[in-house]
Amino acid sequence: MLVLASTSPRRRDLLAQAGYAFEVIPSEVPEDPRPGETPIGYVLRLAREKAEAVTATSAYKALTQNHDETPMILGADTTVVAPNGAILGKPEDDADAARMLRLLSGATHQVITGVALLAPGQNTAITEVAAEVTWVTMLTPSEEDIARYIATGEPHGKAGAYAIQGQAARWIPRIHGCYFNVVGLPLALVASMIESVESRLSAFRTPSTQAAG
């Protein structure tokens, strides 16, 4: 059983696209970077905190009572790193969205997603964390293009103020790395982490045997 610690419709769609059955239990944690925090350290911390926060929710506790096996929790956080090194989260308003798009215009930036997979348990608790990095090149939209794009509302709630799967696709001539990472969830990385945790859980559940002597 898998629990997604996110309200992101993009992450829900990607997990479903990959064939996973899951429940959604959102978690709320502050998303402000800490002083001196690196972009990768930032997304890894938030992914872990989001997954851990779910364990305290009444929804998760109710879910565990209805399943023989404790559900795994998937937390994720995506950020955009501007060419000048600035961490770009979700824009606060239209002016902030325009500022972000100007920072990204005519250059290559990074999109980083931190992923945390938590399998709670009294004696077999497992936590795995990893990050995926994709390089994205953006053309130079005009001020009029930026204003029209912001007016669509698409930049709202998007790290870096754009959605590669939306109208901003016309400004992205190339990427290097995982496309799904830019959308919000690196599926191949998530799949490998789920397989790893399931394998480790299976090892815990399998009673050890001693060779006959």
C-alpha positions, -999 to 999 in steps of 0.1 A, spaced: 0 0 0 13 34 -10 4 69 4 12 101 -15 19 129 9 9 156 -16 -21 174 -30 -4 180 -64 -26 168 -92 5 164 -114 21 139 -89 -12 120 -86 -15 118 -124 21 106 -128 18 79 -101 -15 67 -117 2 68 -152 29 45 -138 3 20 -126 5 25 -89 -25 22 -66 -23 48 -38 -41 69 -13 -36 107 -10 -30 121 25 -16 157 22 8 172 47 16 208 54 51 218 62 68 252 59 86 254 26 111 283 32 148 274 26 170 276 57 200 299 57 229 282 39 208 253 27 218 239 -7 190 232 -33 194 195 -30 195 196 8 164 218 7 143 194 -14 155 163 4 146 178 38 111 189 27 104 155 10 113 138 43 94 162 65 63 158 43 64 120 45 70 121 83 42 146 89 17 122 74 24 96 101 8 119 127 -25 125 107 -57 108 118 -62 97 81 -30 77 81 -37 62 115 -71 51 103 -56 37 71 -31 16 90 -59 0 110 -75 -12 79 -44 -29 64 -23 -58 76 8 -41 63 18 -6 73 15 16 42 46 33 27 45 71 25 59 89 -5 70 126 0 83 148 -27 93 184 -33 104 201 -65 123 233 -68 138 253 -97 174 267 -94 179 298 -115 211 303 -134 223 327 -107 218 299 -81 186 313 -65 161 287 -53 128 294 -69 97 280 -52 61 288 -60 55 325 -69 38 346 -42 19 367 -68 19 378 -105 49 401 -100 69 374 -84 60 350 -112 73 376 -138 105 380 -118 111 343 -118 105 339 -156 129 368 -163 155 350 -143 151 318 -163 148 334 -197 175 328 -223 195 304 -201 196 269 -187 184 262 -152 181 231 -130 149 214 -118 155 193 -87 130 170 -70 137 154 -36 119 121 -30 115 104 4 100 70 9 90 61 44 80 27 57 71 32 94 74 4 119 84 -3 154 112 -26 146 115 -22 108 113 15 101 129 23 67 135 57 51 151 63 18 158 97 2 171 106 -32 171 136 -56 168 139 -93 183 168 -113 172 179 -148 187 207 -168 161 228 -187 169 254 -214 144 283 -218 141 307 -247 137 344 -242 100 353 -241 91 390 -245 75 410 -217 42 407 -235 46 369 -237 53 367 -200 23 389 -191 0 368 -213 13 336 -198 8 349 -162 -28 359 -171 -36 323 -179 -30 315 -142 -7 285 -151 23 298 -132 3 298 -99 14 270 -76 43 260 -99 80 261 -88 98 285 -110 64 299 -122 60 276 -152 46 242 -162 66 224 -189 35 203 -197 15 234 -203 17 265 -224 53 272 -213 63 242 -234 67 265 -264 97 282 -246 115 249 -238 136 238 -268 156 211 -249 161 194 -216 188 171 -203 175 145 -179 142 132 -167 112 150 -182 88 137 -155 111 152 -129 103 186 -144 66 179 -142 70 171 -105 79 134 -99 108 114 -114 90 81 -120 120 59 -127 137 70 -95 104 65 -75 100 30 -90 135 20 -80 130 33 -45 97 15 -40 113 -18 -52 143 -13 -28 120 -6 2 97 -35 -7 128 -58 -9 141 -47 24 106 -51 40 104 -86 26 137 -95 41 125 -83 75 93 -104 72 111 -136 61 121 -157 91 158 -165 92 167 -201 89 197 -219 101 215 -245 80 211 -280 93 243 -292 110 
